[in-house]
Amino acid sequence: MVDREVERWQERSQLLEKQYAELAQIAGSLAHEIKNPLSVIRMNMELVEEDLEESETPRERRVWSKLQTVHSQCQRLEKLLNDFMKFARLRDLDLEIGSLNRQITSVLDLYEAQAKSQSVKINRYLDPELPAMHLDQETLQAALANLIKNALESMDEGGELTAITRVTPVGIAMDLIDTGCGMSDNTALNMFNAFYTTKTTGTGLGLPMARKVVQAHGGRIDVQSQEEQGTKFTLEFPTPARLD
């Protein structure tokens, strides 16, 4: 009886997995088909804008202004589609043995100049004895970059960003702590929902993508945040089993 229930659960799980894969493929293909004509529209809008850029009559200036609005919306839609295609295609990663310390160091180095320009101090407390993990360098760095970018955007008047790596009873973890504006309870509740954003230029896919990347590495991501106090993201990952 129990074996039959397990078998039914496995069959249902496999069916859902297949349906998810098919849906992701269809969604990605549809986004690609939309992106192509949208790119053509944007390029032609740019050409028309160039023709009207030196216009002098009030009517032509109004037309040029409206074209700029349409052009900016085309760019926003292209960014949304690009992010969505990455989100839809992220499923199986090519995982190799690597260093979490090295990944976070690379991303922090990338944002060091921006942090200095915003008077943000970056603190690094990386455990030199941190075990290796299975990782896909490109996608993991992209996820970390999104978290750090969000942290810096929350500290436009200065602050501190602290990165900590540590060993846990079941693997390794990393804390990213900022002293920025923090999040409301509603934002913290919905931040990992696709297309949810509080930014006027955001697509609402950055944080869902980050969580999906962490989960694809067999890990989990948690957040603690308080308005006007800051935000702490914790990423936990399993480590490879030791060989005897």
Order of alpha helices (4+ residues) and beta strands (2+ residues): alpha-alpha-beta-alpha-beta-beta-alpha-beta-beta-alpha-alpha-beta-beta
